[in-house]
């Protein structure tokens, strides 16, 4: 995978697929989930209603509707509760399952937020480390972007993952 960390709004990224850090209902919520639903329009919610929700660590795909991306992959990250409930493995599964779905749809580019690092309370530095480590361990020639919107995550990325920053 060709990884770049970029700063911006994931709803405005031009790539084949964007990933949504969704809740288990897939019916929209706060943070990046709400932003993606608002930007995509009502059709996204209508399609999400047909999917029957999604379990933690799993991923489902819908159309992108009014987004620049053709598709949205919805994945449900773990709610962080101290790190003793398999949260890291669930988070790894979010990235692996999303990338597998992107490959299945022949995507050449995919953009991720930092899953679970917002309302779900995953420590931001750890969440970003899991994202980077998981993405770079995967085989393939896809362009993968981690899109940062949060200032704290930007600061962490500049210190710990500078080599992946798109300068």
DSSP file (Angstrom, degrees, kcal/mol; ACC not computed):
  #  RESIDUE AA STRUCTURE BP1 BP2  ACC     N-H-->O    O-->H-N    N-H-->O    O-->H-N    TCO  KAPPA ALPHA  PHI   PSI    X-CA   Y-CA   Z-CA
    1    1 A X              0   0    0      0, 0.0     2,-0.8     0, 0.0   142,-0.2   0.000 360.0 360.0 360.0 143.3    0.0    0.0    0.0
    2    2 A X  E     -a  143   0A   0    140,-2.8   142,-2.9     2,-0.0     2,-0.4  -0.872 360.0-162.1 -99.9 104.0    1.1    3.5   -0.7
    3    3 A X  E     +a  144   0A   0     -2,-0.8     2,-0.4   140,-0.2   142,-0.2  -0.736  17.9 170.2 -99.0 133.7    0.3    5.5    2.4
    4    4 A X  E     -a  145   0A   0    140,-2.2   142,-2.2    -2,-0.4     2,-0.6  -0.998  22.7-146.5-133.6 137.8    0.0    9.3    2.8
    5    5 A X  E     +ab 146 165A   0    159,-3.3   161,-2.5    -2,-0.4     2,-0.3  -0.922  27.8 179.9-101.6 124.4   -1.3   11.1    5.8
    6    6 A X  E     -a  147   0A   0    140,-2.7   142,-3.3    -2,-0.6     2,-0.5  -0.853  26.5-127.5-125.2 159.1   -3.1   14.3    4.7
    7    7 A X  E     +a  148   0A   0     -2,-0.3     2,-0.3   140,-0.2   142,-0.2  -0.911  61.1  74.6-106.1 128.9   -4.8   17.1    6.5
    8    8 A X  S    S-     0   0    0    140,-2.8     2,-0.6    -2,-0.5     3,-0.0  -0.996  81.8 -49.7 166.3-165.6   -8.4   18.0    5.4
    9    9 A X    >   -     0   0    0     -2,-0.3     3,-2.2     1,-0.1     4,-0.3  -0.921  37.1-149.6-105.9 115.6  -12.0   17.1    5.3
   10   10 A X  G >  S+     0   0    0     -2,-0.6     3,-1.1     1,-0.3    -1,-0.1   0.772  94.9  64.9 -60.4 -26.5  -12.6   13.5    4.2
   11   11 A X  G 3  S+     0   0    0      1,-0.2    57,-0.6    56,-0.1    -1,-0.3   0.660 104.2  46.9 -71.3 -12.9  -16.0   14.5    2.6
   12   12 A X  G <  S+     0   0    0     -3,-2.2     2,-0.3    55,-0.1    -1,-0.2   0.347  84.0 118.2-108.0   4.5  -14.0   16.6    0.1
   13   13 A X    <   -     0   0    0     -3,-1.1     2,-1.0    -4,-0.3    55,-0.2  -0.539  59.3-139.7 -76.3 134.4  -11.4   14.0   -0.8
   14   14 A X        +     0   0    0     -2,-0.3     2,-0.3    54,-0.1    55,-0.1  -0.818  55.1 112.2 -96.4  99.9  -11.3   12.9   -4.5
   15   15 A X  S    S-     0   0    0     -2,-1.0    55,-0.5     1,-0.1    95,-0.1  -0.936  77.4 -96.5-154.7 174.7  -10.7    9.2   -4.4
   16   16 A X  S    S+     0   0    0     -2,-0.3    55,-1.9    93,-0.3    54,-1.0   0.907 103.1  13.8 -65.0 -42.9  -12.5    6.0   -5.3
   17   17 A X  E     -dc  71 110A   0     92,-1.4    94,-2.2    53,-0.2     2,-0.4  -0.993  58.4-162.2-138.6 138.0  -13.7    5.2   -1.8
   18   18 A X  E     -dc  72 111A   0     53,-1.8    55,-2.5    -2,-0.4     2,-0.4  -0.925  22.3-132.3-112.6 150.8  -13.9    7.0    1.6
   19   19 A X  E     -d   73   0A   0     92,-2.8     2,-0.5    -2,-0.4    94,-0.3  -0.848  13.0-149.6-104.2 136.3  -14.2    5.1    4.8
   20   20 A X  E     -d   74   0A   0     53,-3.6    55,-2.6    -2,-0.4     2,-1.6  -0.902  13.0-139.8-105.3 127.4  -16.8    6.1    7.4
   21   21 A X  E     +d   75   0A   0     -2,-0.5    12,-0.4    53,-0.2    55,-0.2  -0.699  46.9 179.7 -81.0  88.4  -16.2    5.6   11.1
   22   22 A X  E     -d   76   0A   0     53,-2.0    55,-0.5    -2,-1.6     2,-0.2  -0.293  30.3-118.4 -92.3 168.8  -19.8    4.5   11.6
   23   23 A X    >   -     0   0    0     53,-0.1     3,-1.3    -2,-0.1     5,-0.2  -0.598  43.9 -94.6 -96.8 172.4  -21.9    3.4   14.5
   24   24 A X  T 3  S+     0   0    0      1,-0.3    30,-2.2    -2,-0.2    52,-0.1   0.686 123.3  55.7 -66.4 -18.4  -23.5   -0.1   14.5
   25   25 A X  T 3  S-     0   0    0     28,-0.2    28,-0.4     3,-0.1    -1,-0.3   0.754  91.1-146.0 -80.9 -23.1  -26.8    1.2   13.1
   26   26 A X    <   +     0   0    0     -3,-1.3    -2,-0.1    28,-0.1     3,-0.1   0.627  65.4 118.6  64.5  16.8  -25.1    2.8   10.0
   27   27 A X  S    S-     0   0    0      1,-0.3    -1,-0.1    21,-0.1    18,-0.1   0.149  81.3 -92.4-101.2  20.1  -27.8    5.5   10.3
   28   28 A X        +     0   0    0     -5,-0.2    -1,-0.3     2,-0.0     2,-0.2  -0.057  50.3 171.1  91.9 163.9  -25.5    8.5   10.9
   29   29 A X        -     0   0    0      1,-0.1     2,-0.1     2,-0.1     8,-0.1  -0.782  39.6 -39.7-173.2-144.3  -24.3   10.1   14.0
   30   30 A X  S >> S+     0   0    0     -2,-0.2     4,-1.5     4,-0.1     3,-0.9  -0.248  95.1  16.0 -94.6-174.4  -21.8   12.7   15.2
   31   31 A X  H 3> S-     0   0    0      1,-0.2     4,-2.1     2,-0.2     5,-0.2  -0.110 129.0 -10.6  54.8-139.2  -18.3   13.5   14.0
   32   32 A X  H 3> S+     0   0    0      1,-0.2     4,-2.6     2,-0.2    -1,-0.2   0.843 135.3  59.4 -63.4 -34.6  -17.1   12.1   10.7
   33   33 A X  H <> S+     0   0    0     -3,-0.9     4,-2.3   -12,-0.4    -2,-0.2   0.946 109.2  42.2 -59.6 -51.0  -20.1    9.8   10.5
   34   34 A X  H  X S+     0   0    0     -4,-1.5     4,-2.6     1,-0.2    -1,-0.2   0.892 113.4  53.3 -63.5 -40.5  -22.5   12.8   10.6
   35   35 A X  H  X S+     0   0    0     -4,-2.1     4,-2.4     2,-0.2    -2,-0.2   0.908 110.2  47.1 -62.5 -42.7  -20.4   14.8    8.2
   36   36 A X  H  X S+     0   0    0     -4,-2.6     4,-2.4     2,-0.2     5,-0.2   0.925 112.7  49.1 -65.8 -44.6  -20.3   12.0    5.6
   37   37 A X  H  X S+     0   0    0     -4,-2.3     4,-1.7    -5,-0.2     7,-0.2   0.918 113.0  47.3 -62.0 -43.2  -24.1   11.5    5.8
   38   38 A X  H  < S+     0   0    0     -4,-2.6    -2,-0.2     1,-0.2    -1,-0.2   0.927 115.2  45.2 -63.4 -44.6  -24.7   15.2    5.5
   39   39 A X  H  < S+     0   0    0     -4,-2.4    -2,-0.2     1,-0.2    -1,-0.2   0.847 113.5  49.2 -69.8 -33.9  -22.3   15.6    2.5
   40   40 A X  H  < S-     0   0    0     -4,-2.4    26,-1.8    -5,-0.2     3,-0.3   0.796 105.9-135.5 -77.6 -28.5  -23.6   12.5    0.7
   41   41 A X    >X  -     0   0    0     -4,-1.7     3,-1.3    -5,-0.2     4,-0.8  -0.293  36.5 -51.4  96.8 175.2  -27.3   13.4    1.0
   42   42 A X  H 3> S+     0   0    0      1,-0.3     4,-2.3     2,-0.2    -1,-0.2   0.743 122.9  71.3 -61.8 -26.9  -30.5   11.5    1.9
   43   43 A X  H 3> S+     0   0    0     -3,-0.3     4,-2.3     1,-0.2    -1,-0.3   0.850  93.4  56.4 -61.6 -33.3  -29.8    8.7   -0.5
   44   44 A X  H <> S+     0   0    0     -3,-1.3     4,-2.8     2,-0.2    -1,-0.2   0.948 108.0  46.2 -63.7 -47.8  -26.9    7.4    1.7
   45   45 A X  H  X S+     0   0    0     -4,-0.8     4,-2.0     1,-0.2    -2,-0.2   0.907 110.4  54.6 -60.1 -41.7  -29.2    7.1    4.7
   46   46 A X  H  < S+     0   0    0     -4,-2.3     4,-0.5     1,-0.2    -1,-0.2   0.923 112.1  42.8 -59.1 -45.4  -31.8    5.3    2.5
   47   47 A X  H >< S+     0   0    0     -4,-2.3     3,-1.5     1,-0.2     4,-0.3   0.906 110.3  56.3 -68.4 -40.5  -29.3    2.7    1.3
   48   48 A X  H ><>S+     0   0    0     -4,-2.8     3,-1.6     1,-0.3     5,-0.5   0.851  97.8  63.3 -59.6 -34.1  -27.8    2.3    4.8
   49   49 A X  T 3<5S+     0   0    0     -4,-2.0     3,-0.4     1,-0.3    -1,-0.3   0.753  99.2  55.4 -61.8 -23.1  -31.3    1.4    6.1
   50   50 A X  T < 5S+     0   0    0     -3,-1.5    -1,-0.3    -4,-0.5    -2,-0.2   0.546  93.3  71.9 -85.6  -7.0  -31.2   -1.7    3.9
   51   51 A X  T < 5S-     0   0    0     -3,-1.6    -1,-0.2    -4,-0.3    -2,-0.2   0.617  93.5-130.1 -90.9 -12.9  -28.0   -3.0    5.3
   52   52 A X  T   5 -     0   0    0     -3,-0.4    -3,-0.1    -4,-0.4   -26,-0.1   0.803  54.6 -78.2  72.2  27.7  -29.2   -4.2    8.7
   53   53 A X      < -     0   0    0     -5,-0.5     2,-0.3   -28,-0.4   -28,-0.2  -0.191  52.1-101.3  76.1-171.0  -26.4   -2.5   10.7
   54   54 A X        -     0   0    0    -30,-2.2     2,-0.2     4,-0.0   -28,-0.1  -0.982  20.8-125.0-156.0 139.2  -22.8   -3.6   11.1
   55   55 A X    >   -     0   0    0     -2,-0.3     3,-2.1     1,-0.1    21,-0.5  -0.512  46.2 -80.3 -85.0 156.0  -20.9   -5.3   13.9
   56   56 A X  B 3  S+e   76   0A   0      1,-0.3    21,-0.2    -2,-0.2    -1,-0.1  -0.249 117.9  17.0 -51.6 136.4  -17.7   -3.9   15.4
   57   57 A X  T 3  S+     0   0    0     19,-3.3    40,-0.3     1,-0.3    -1,-0.3   0.264 105.7 106.1  83.7 -13.0  -14.6   -4.6   13.2
   58   58 A X    <   -     0   0    0     -3,-2.1    18,-1.1    18,-0.2     2,-0.3  -0.390  55.3-147.4 -93.6 173.9  -16.7   -5.4   10.2
   59   59 A X  E     -F   75   0A   0     16,-0.2     2,-0.3    -2,-0.1    16,-0.2  -0.999  11.9-175.0-146.5 143.0  -17.3   -3.3    7.0
   60   60 A X  E     -F   74   0A   0     14,-2.3    14,-3.6    -2,-0.3     2,-0.4  -0.949  17.7-136.1-134.6 156.0  -20.1   -2.7    4.5
   61   61 A X  E     +F   73   0A   0     -2,-0.3     2,-0.3    12,-0.2    12,-0.2  -0.886  22.1 168.3-121.0 144.8  -20.2   -0.6    1.4
   62   62 A X  E     -F   72   0A   0     10,-2.5    10,-2.1    -2,-0.4   -18,-0.1  -0.836  43.0 -78.9-135.8 175.5  -22.7    1.8   -0.2
   63   63 A X  E     -F   71   0A   0     -2,-0.3     8,-0.3     8,-0.2     7,-0.1  -0.296  31.7-132.2 -68.6 164.3  -22.7    4.3   -3.0
   64   64 A X    >   +     0   0    0      6,-2.3     3,-2.1     1,-0.2     7,-0.2   0.624  34.8 179.1 -95.0 -16.8  -21.1    7.7   -2.5
   65   65 A X  T 3  S+     0   0    0      5,-0.4    -1,-0.2     1,-0.3   -24,-0.1  -0.291  71.9   5.2  52.7-114.8  -24.0    9.7   -3.8
   66   66 A X  T 3  S+     0   0    0    -26,-1.8    -1,-0.3    -2,-0.1   -26,-0.1   0.424 111.2 100.5 -84.4   3.6  -23.1   13.5   -3.6
   67   67 A X  S <  S-     0   0    0     -3,-2.1   -55,-0.1     2,-0.2    -3,-0.1  -0.349  84.3-117.9 -78.3 166.0  -19.6   12.8   -2.4
   68   68 A X  S    S+     0   0    0    -57,-0.6     2,-0.2   -55,-0.2    -1,-0.1   0.752  96.0  82.9 -72.2 -25.0  -16.5   13.0   -4.7
   69   69 A X  S    S-     0   0    0     -5,-0.2    -2,-0.2   -58,-0.2   -53,-0.2  -0.544  77.0-140.9 -81.3 145.2  -15.9    9.3   -3.9
   70   70 A X  S    S+     0   0    0    -54,-1.0    -6,-2.3   -55,-0.5    -5,-0.4   0.852  84.2  22.6 -71.1 -34.7  -17.8    6.6   -5.8
   71   71 A X  E     -dF  17  63A   0    -55,-1.9   -53,-1.8    -8,-0.3     2,-0.4  -0.889  62.3-147.0-132.0 159.8  -18.3    4.5   -2.7
   72   72 A X  E     -dF  18  62A   0    -10,-2.1   -10,-2.5    -2,-0.3     2,-0.6  -0.999  11.1-155.1-124.1 127.6  -18.4    4.7    1.1
   73   73 A X  E     -dF  19  61A   0    -55,-2.5   -53,-3.6    -2,-0.4     2,-0.5  -0.909  12.1-154.3 -98.7 127.0  -17.2    1.9    3.2
   74   74 A X  E     +dF  20  60A   0    -14,-3.6   -14,-2.3    -2,-0.6     2,-0.4  -0.892  17.7 174.7-103.3 125.3  -18.8    1.9    6.7
   75   75 A X  E     -dF  21  59A   0    -55,-2.6   -53,-2.0    -2,-0.5     2,-0.7  -0.983  24.8-137.2-133.1 145.5  -16.8    0.3    9.5
   76   76 A X  E     -de  22  56A   0    -18,-1.1   -19,-3.3   -21,-0.5   -18,-0.2  -0.879  20.7-159.1-108.9 110.3  -17.6    0.2   13.2
   77   77 A X        -     0   0    0     -2,-0.7     2,-0.2   -55,-0.5    39,-0.1  -0.299  28.4 -89.6 -80.0 168.0  -14.7    0.8   15.5
   78   78 A X        -     0   0    0      9,-0.3     2,-0.6    37,-0.1    44,-0.2  -0.492  30.0-121.7 -77.6 146.6  -14.4   -0.3   19.1
   79   79 A X        -     0   0    0     -2,-0.2     2,-0.3    42,-0.1    42,-0.2  -0.804  39.4-120.2 -81.1 123.0  -15.6    1.9   22.0
   80   80 A X        +     0   0    0     40,-2.9    -1,-0.0    -2,-0.6    36,-0.0  -0.485  41.4 166.5 -74.1 128.4  -12.4    2.3   24.0
   81   81 A X  S    S-     0   0    0     -2,-0.3     3,-0.5     0, 0.0    -1,-0.1  -0.289  76.0 -57.3-136.8  50.6  -12.7    1.0   27.6
   82   82 A X  S    S-     0   0    0      1,-0.2    -2,-0.1     2,-0.1    40,-0.0   0.298  80.4 -86.8  98.2  -9.9   -9.2    0.8   28.8
   83   83 A X  S    S+     0   0    0      2,-0.0     3,-0.3     1,-0.0     5,-0.2   0.511 104.2 104.1  89.8   4.4   -7.7   -1.6   26.2
   84   84 A X        +     0   0    0     -3,-0.5    -2,-0.1     1,-0.2    -4,-0.0   0.282  63.9  71.0-103.0  11.0   -8.6   -4.8   27.9
   85   85 A X  S    S-     0   0    0      0, 0.0    -1,-0.2     0, 0.0    -3,-0.0  -0.133 118.4 -91.5-119.4  36.8  -11.6   -5.8   25.7
   86   86 A X  S  > S+     0   0    0     -3,-0.3     4,-2.1     1,-0.1     5,-0.2   0.714  76.6 148.3  67.1  21.6   -9.8   -6.7   22.5
   87   87 A X  H  >  +     0   0    0      1,-0.2     4,-2.6     2,-0.2    -9,-0.3   0.881  66.3  52.3 -57.9 -42.1  -10.1   -3.1   21.2
   88   88 A X  H  > S+     0   0    0     -5,-0.2     4,-2.6     1,-0.2    -1,-0.2   0.925 110.4  47.2 -64.2 -43.1   -6.8   -3.1   19.3
   89   89 A X  H  > S+     0   0    0      2,-0.2     4,-2.1     1,-0.2    -1,-0.2   0.878 112.4  50.1 -65.6 -36.5   -7.7   -6.3   17.4
   90   90 A X  H  X S+     0   0    0     -4,-2.1     4,-1.7     2,-0.2    -1,-0.2   0.923 111.3  49.1 -65.0 -43.0  -11.2   -4.9   16.6
   91   91 A X  H  X S+     0   0    0     -4,-2.6     4,-1.6     1,-0.2    -2,-0.2   0.914 109.5  51.4 -63.4 -43.2   -9.6   -1.7   15.3
   92   92 A X  H  X S+     0   0    0     -4,-2.6     4,-2.8     1,-0.2    -1,-0.2   0.916 107.4  54.5 -57.4 -43.4   -7.1   -3.7   13.2
   93   93 A X  H  X S+     0   0    0     -4,-2.1     4,-3.0     1,-0.2     5,-0.4   0.860 101.3  59.1 -60.5 -36.3  -10.1   -5.6   11.7
   94   94 A X  H  X S+     0   0    0     -4,-1.7     4,-1.8     2,-0.2    -1,-0.2   0.944 111.9  39.3 -56.7 -48.4  -11.8   -2.3   10.7
   95   95 A X  H  X S+     0   0    0     -4,-1.6     4,-2.6     2,-0.2     5,-0.2   0.933 117.9  47.6 -69.3 -46.0   -8.8   -1.4    8.6
   96   96 A X  H  X S+     0   0    0     -4,-2.8     4,-2.3     1,-0.2    -2,-0.2   0.928 114.9  45.1 -63.1 -45.5   -8.2   -4.9    7.2
   97   97 A X  H  X S+     0   0    0     -4,-3.0     4,-2.0   -40,-0.3    -1,-0.2   0.866 113.5  50.5 -68.1 -35.5  -11.9   -5.5    6.3
   98   98 A X  H  X S+     0   0    0     -4,-1.8     4,-2.3    -5,-0.4    -2,-0.2   0.922 112.0  47.0 -66.7 -43.3  -12.2   -2.1    4.8
   99   99 A X  H  X S+     0   0    0     -4,-2.6     4,-2.4     2,-0.2    -2,-0.2   0.881 110.3  53.0 -66.0 -37.5   -9.1   -2.6    2.6
  100  100 A X  H  X S+     0   0    0     -4,-2.3     4,-2.2    -5,-0.2    -1,-0.2   0.911 110.8  47.0 -63.5 -41.3  -10.4   -6.0    1.6
  101  101 A X  H  X S+     0   0    0     -4,-2.0     4,-1.6     2,-0.2    -2,-0.2   0.897 110.2  52.8 -66.7 -40.5  -13.7   -4.5    0.5
  102  102 A X  H  <>S+     0   0    0     -4,-2.3     5,-2.6     1,-0.2    -2,-0.2   0.907 110.4  48.0 -60.7 -41.8  -11.9   -1.7   -1.4
  103  103 A X  H ><5S+     0   0    0     -4,-2.4     3,-2.0     1,-0.2    -2,-0.2   0.910 107.4  55.8 -64.0 -41.7   -9.8   -4.4   -3.2
  104  104 A X  H 3<5S+     0   0    0     -4,-2.2    -1,-0.2     1,-0.3    -2,-0.2   0.837 109.1  47.2 -59.0 -33.7  -13.0   -6.3   -4.0
  105  105 A X  T 3<5S-     0   0    0     -4,-1.6    -1,-0.3    -5,-0.1    -2,-0.2   0.217 116.0-118.1 -93.4  13.5  -14.4   -3.2   -5.7
  106  106 A X  T < 5 +     0   0    0     -3,-2.0    -3,-0.2     1,-0.2     2,-0.2   0.823  49.1 175.9  56.2  37.5  -11.1   -2.6   -7.6
  107  107 A X      < -     0   0    0     -5,-2.6    -1,-0.2     1,-0.1     3,-0.1  -0.477  26.3-168.2 -72.1 141.2  -10.4    0.7   -5.9
  108  108 A X  S    S+     0   0    0      1,-0.3    35,-2.9    -2,-0.2     2,-0.3   0.569  77.4  30.0-100.4 -14.3   -7.1    2.4   -6.7
  109  109 A X  E     + g   0 143A   0     33,-0.2   -92,-1.4    -7,-0.1     2,-0.3  -0.997  61.3 176.0-147.2 141.9   -7.5    4.9   -3.9
  110  110 A X  E     -cg  17 144A   0     33,-2.3    35,-2.6    -2,-0.3     2,-0.4  -0.998  14.2-151.9-144.8 141.5   -9.1    4.9   -0.5
  111  111 A X  E     -cg  18 145A   0    -94,-2.2   -92,-2.8    -2,-0.3     2,-0.3  -0.961  12.7-168.4-119.9 130.9   -9.3    7.5    2.3
  112  112 A X  E     - g   0 146A   0     33,-3.4    35,-3.4    -2,-0.4     2,-0.2  -0.859  14.6-144.7-112.0 146.1   -9.6    6.7    6.0
  113  113 A X        -     0   0    0     -2,-0.3     2,-1.1   -94,-0.3    35,-0.1  -0.449  50.1 -86.4 -83.6 178.3  -10.4    8.8    9.0
  114  114 A X    >   -     0   0    0     33,-0.4     3,-1.4    -2,-0.2     4,-0.2  -0.802  56.6-132.2 -87.3 103.3   -8.6    7.7   12.2
  115  115 A X  T 3  S+     0   0    0     -2,-1.1    16,-0.1     1,-0.2   -37,-0.1  -0.284  76.5   1.5 -65.8 136.2  -11.2    5.2   13.4
  116  116 A X  T 3  S+     0   0    0      1,-0.1     6,-2.6   -39,-0.1   -36,-0.3   0.404  95.7 112.4  72.4   2.0  -12.5    5.3   17.0
  117  117 A X  S <  S+     0   0    0     -3,-1.4     7,-0.2     4,-0.2    -2,-0.1   0.491  74.5  46.2 -85.1  -1.8  -10.3    8.3   17.9
  118  118 A X  S >  S-     0   0    0     -4,-0.2     3,-2.0     5,-0.1     6,-0.0   0.505 127.2  -6.5-102.7-112.7  -13.2   10.7   18.3
  119  119 A X  T 3  S+     0   0    0      1,-0.3    -2,-0.1     2,-0.1   -88,-0.0   0.723 125.8  66.6 -62.0 -23.3  -16.4   10.0   20.3
  120  120 A X  T 3  S-     0   0    0    -41,-0.1   -40,-2.9     2,-0.1    -1,-0.3   0.525 102.0-132.2 -82.1  -3.7  -15.4    6.3   20.8
  121  121 A X    <   +     0   0    0     -3,-2.0     2,-0.2     1,-0.2    -4,-0.2   0.562  44.8 159.3  75.7  11.2  -12.5    7.5   23.0
  122  122 A X        -     0   0    0     -6,-2.6    -1,-0.2   -44,-0.2    -2,-0.1  -0.499  57.5 -97.1 -66.6 133.9   -9.6    5.5   21.6
  123  123 A X     >  -     0   0    0     -2,-0.2     4,-2.9     1,-0.1     5,-0.2  -0.330  35.1-134.1 -54.0 127.0   -6.3    7.2   22.6
  124  124 A X  H  > S+     0   0    0      1,-0.2     4,-2.4     2,-0.2     5,-0.2   0.869  99.9  48.9 -58.6 -45.1   -5.5    9.3   19.5
  125  125 A X  H  > S+     0   0    0      1,-0.2     4,-2.2     2,-0.2    -1,-0.2   0.913 115.3  45.3 -63.3 -41.3   -1.8    8.4   19.2
  126  126 A X  H  > S+     0   0    0      2,-0.2     4,-2.7     1,-0.2    -2,-0.2   0.905 111.5  52.4 -67.6 -41.3   -2.5    4.7   19.6
  127  127 A X  H  X S+     0   0    0     -4,-2.9     4,-2.0     1,-0.2    -2,-0.2   0.905 111.9  46.1 -61.7 -41.3   -5.4    4.8   17.1
  128  128 A X  H  X S+     0   0    0     -4,-2.4     4,-2.7    -5,-0.2     5,-0.2   0.890 111.0  52.6 -68.5 -39.5   -3.2    6.5   14.6
  129  129 A X  H  X S+     0   0    0     -4,-2.2     4,-2.9    -5,-0.2     5,-0.3   0.930 109.7  48.9 -60.4 -45.8   -0.4    4.0   15.2
  130  130 A X  H  X S+     0   0    0     -4,-2.7     4,-2.5     1,-0.2     5,-0.3   0.918 111.9  50.1 -60.6 -43.2   -2.8    1.1   14.6
  131  131 A X  H  X S+     0   0    0     -4,-2.0     4,-2.4    -5,-0.2     5,-0.2   0.955 114.7  42.3 -59.5 -52.0   -4.0    2.7   11.4
  132  132 A X  H  X S+     0   0    0     -4,-2.7     4,-2.6     1,-0.2     5,-0.2   0.949 116.5  47.2 -62.1 -51.0   -0.5    3.3   10.0
  133  133 A X  H  X S+     0   0    0     -4,-2.9     4,-1.0    -5,-0.2    -1,-0.2   0.895 115.1  45.9 -60.1 -41.7    0.8   -0.1   11.1
  134  134 A X  H  X S+     0   0    0     -4,-2.5     4,-0.6    -5,-0.3     3,-0.3   0.933 113.8  47.4 -69.0 -45.6   -2.2   -2.0    9.7
  135  135 A X  H >< S+     0   0    0     -4,-2.4     3,-1.2    -5,-0.3    -2,-0.2   0.931 112.6  47.6 -63.8 -46.2   -2.3   -0.2    6.4
  136  136 A X  H 3< S+     0   0    0     -4,-2.6    -1,-0.2     1,-0.3    -2,-0.2   0.719 106.5  59.5 -71.7 -17.2    1.4   -0.5    5.6
  137  137 A X  H 3< S+     0   0    0     -4,-1.0    -1,-0.3    -3,-0.3     2,-0.2   0.623  88.6  94.3 -82.2 -12.2    1.4   -4.2    6.5
  138  138 A X  S << S-     0   0    0     -3,-1.2     2,-0.2    -4,-0.6   -42,-0.0  -0.541  76.0-123.6 -83.9 146.2   -1.2   -4.9    3.8
  139  139 A X        +     0   0    0     -2,-0.2     2,-0.2     2,-0.0     3,-0.1  -0.574  60.1  79.3 -83.2 147.3   -0.2   -6.1    0.3
  140  140 A X  S    S-     0   0    0     -2,-0.2    -2,-0.0     1,-0.1   -37,-0.0  -0.626  73.6-104.5 138.6 167.9   -1.3   -4.1   -2.8
  141  141 A X        +     0   0    0     -2,-0.2     2,-0.1  -140,-0.1    -1,-0.1   0.057  67.8 132.5-111.4  22.0   -0.7   -1.1   -5.0
  142  142 A X        -     0   0    0     -3,-0.1  -140,-2.8     1,-0.1     2,-0.7  -0.460  59.7-123.1 -75.9 145.1   -3.6    1.0   -3.7
  143  143 A X  E     -ag   2 109A   0    -35,-2.9   -33,-2.3  -142,-0.2     2,-0.5  -0.818  34.5-169.4 -85.4 119.2   -3.1    4.7   -2.7
  144  144 A X  E     -ag   3 110A   0   -142,-2.9  -140,-2.2    -2,-0.7     2,-0.4  -0.944   5.4-167.0-117.8 131.2   -4.3    4.9    0.8
  145  145 A X  E     -ag   4 111A   0    -35,-2.6   -33,-3.4    -2,-0.5     2,-0.6  -0.938  14.4-155.1-116.9 136.1   -4.8    8.2    2.7
  146  146 A X  E     -ag   5 112A   0   -142,-2.2  -140,-2.7    -2,-0.4     2,-0.6  -0.968  22.8-151.9-103.7 119.4   -5.3    8.8    6.3
  147  147 A X  E     -a    6   0A   0    -35,-3.4     2,-0.5    -2,-0.6   -33,-0.4  -0.825   7.2-159.9-101.1 120.7   -7.2   12.1    6.5
  148  148 A X  E     +a    7   0A   0   -142,-3.3  -140,-2.8    -2,-0.6     3,-0.0  -0.844  26.4 158.3-103.7 133.0   -6.7   14.2    9.6
  149  149 A X        +     0   0    0     -2,-0.5     2,-0.4  -142,-0.2    -1,-0.1   0.572  55.6  85.6-118.3 -26.1   -9.2   16.9   10.7
  150  150 A X  S  > S-     0   0    0      1,-0.1     4,-2.1     2,-0.0     3,-0.2  -0.666  70.7-141.7 -87.8 129.5   -8.3   17.1   14.4
  151  151 A X  H  > S+     0   0    0     -2,-0.4     4,-2.5     1,-0.2     5,-0.2   0.873 101.7  54.6 -59.7 -40.1   -5.4   19.4   15.4
  152  152 A X  H  > S+     0   0    0      1,-0.2     4,-2.2     2,-0.2    -1,-0.2   0.905 109.2  47.8 -62.0 -41.1   -4.2   17.0   18.1
  153  153 A X  H  > S+     0   0    0      2,-0.2     4,-2.8     1,-0.2    -1,-0.2   0.887 109.7  53.4 -66.5 -38.4   -4.0   14.2   15.5
  154  154 A X  H  X S+     0   0    0     -4,-2.1     4,-2.4     2,-0.2    -2,-0.2   0.935 109.6  48.2 -60.3 -46.2   -2.1   16.5   13.1
  155  155 A X  H  X S+     0   0    0     -4,-2.5     4,-1.5     1,-0.2    -2,-0.2   0.908 112.6  48.4 -61.5 -42.7    0.4   17.3   15.8
  156  156 A X  H  X>S+     0   0    0     -4,-2.2     4,-3.2     1,-0.2     5,-0.5   0.933 111.5  49.9 -62.3 -46.2    0.9   13.6   16.6
  157  157 A X  H  X5S+     0   0    0     -4,-2.8     4,-1.8     1,-0.2    -2,-0.2   0.896 108.0  53.0 -61.5 -41.0    1.3   12.7   13.0
  158  158 A X  H  <5S+     0   0    0     -4,-2.4    -1,-0.2    -5,-0.2     4,-0.2   0.841 118.0  37.6 -64.1 -32.5    3.9   15.4   12.5
  159  159 A X  H  <5S+     0   0    0     -4,-1.5    -2,-0.2    -3,-0.2     3,-0.2   0.916 131.2  23.0 -83.6 -47.0    5.9   14.1   15.4
  160  160 A X  H  <5S+     0   0    0     -4,-3.2    -3,-0.2    -5,-0.2    -2,-0.2   0.764 132.8  29.3 -96.3 -28.3    5.5   10.3   15.0
  161  161 A X    >X< +     0   0    0     -4,-1.8     3,-2.1    -5,-0.5     4,-0.6  -0.102  68.8 137.3-128.8  35.6    4.7    9.7   11.4
  162  162 A X  G >4  +     0   0    0      1,-0.3     3,-1.4    -4,-0.2    -1,-0.1   0.831  67.1  65.2 -53.0 -37.8    6.4   12.5    9.6
  163  163 A X  G 34 S+     0   0    0      1,-0.3    -1,-0.3    -3,-0.2    -2,-0.1   0.717 105.0  45.5 -63.3 -19.3    7.6   10.2    6.8
  164  164 A X  G <4 S+     0   0    0     -3,-2.1  -159,-3.3    -7,-0.2    -1,-0.3   0.511  87.0 113.3 -99.1  -6.6    4.0    9.6    5.7
  165  165 A X  B <<  -b    5   0A   0     -3,-1.4     2,-1.1    -4,-0.6  -159,-0.2  -0.416  69.6-129.0 -69.3 139.2    2.9   13.2    5.8
  166  166 A X              0   0    0   -161,-2.5  -159,-0.2     1,-0.2    -1,-0.1  -0.765 360.0 360.0 -87.9  98.4    2.0   14.8    2.5
  167  167 A X              0   0    0     -2,-1.1    -1,-0.2  -161,-0.1    -2,-0.0   0.451 360.0 360.0 -93.4 360.0    4.1   17.9    2.7
